[in-house]
Amino acid sequence: MEIPVFTLDAFTNLPFKGNPAAICPLMHELSDYLYQRIAAEMNLSETAFITRINPSDNFTTGSRFRLRWFTPTNEVNLCGHATLASAAVLFKHKQNKNPKLVFETKSGDLAVTQQGEGYIMDFPLNPPTQEDANDFRDVIKAAVGNHPIQDVYLSSNTKKLLVRLADSCDRSVLTSLKVDPVALQSSETSGRVKGVIITMKGSPDCQPGYDFYSRLFAPWNGIPEDPVTGSAHTVLGSYWSQKLGKKKMLAYQCSSRGGELELEVRDDGRINIFGQAVTVLQGTITL
């Protein structure tokens, strides 16, 4: 069996930045066992599998596809960067003719349209609720040490805990954090949290004018740190839109690779996430 595979760096226009995802467009469904083994072999934060819904469609003419995402250890319900990369494969490499693609996923229908050099993803918004920091004392300590924090919110839908550093912290506090993934995972075993977002207010007056910064740690899903996370911004977009009183925001995820996302919180309870993607590898998996 030969399976085509593309590796793209998403939320960037430069190779080796952003978040890499492996994308496999498949003419036929494979077993979950095989999906998981391939994702473990690719060993990226996500490997995505695109399959046809209508057997008479192909990747050039079809406008609706099924999409599933696997980390090296498990399947996930929502992944932004691998959705962006999947759309880029269909538009760029399969020359898909449609102005809009719709992916049927575990998080419902996700639409992606081309815009200029990039792609707009229509995603669900996941508003978090405020929590008492004492209830998450151990996981916060494992994530940020003794640095001051000013907000703790939980998105129970995505199981992401948002920890906002105090505005008195410099951006270097966020970028220089050293998080031990083993200690972080062992600090929270209740199942309520599967990812920790650490965020802080941005520098909108300095070019390019980021409204907020973030990093994301998800050892519970086999990802010590995710370079750039679309799904986290369904939580962050909601939180910062409320705090800043803005619908349109520019975000930067400051992992070592780094990536940029343009966000627009909509009135219908969804969020537009805009990003670019660049292909760095094309090949064939032979089984």
Buried (B, 14 or more C-beta within 10 A) or exposed (E): EEBBBBBBBBBBBEEEBBBBBBBBBBEEEBEEEBBBBBBBBBEBBBBBBBBBEEEEEEBEEBBBBBBBBBBBBEBBEBBBBBBBBBBBBBBBBBEBEBEBBBBBBEBEEBBBBBEEEBBBBBBBBBBBEEBEEEEBEBBBEBBBEEBEBBBBBBBEBBBBBBBBBEEEBEBEBBEEBEBBBEBBBEBBEEEBBBBBBBBBBBBBEEEEEBBBBBBBBBBBBBBBBBBBBBBBBBBBBBBBBEEBEBBEBBBBBBBEBBBBBBBBBEEEEBBBBBBBBBBEEEEEBEE
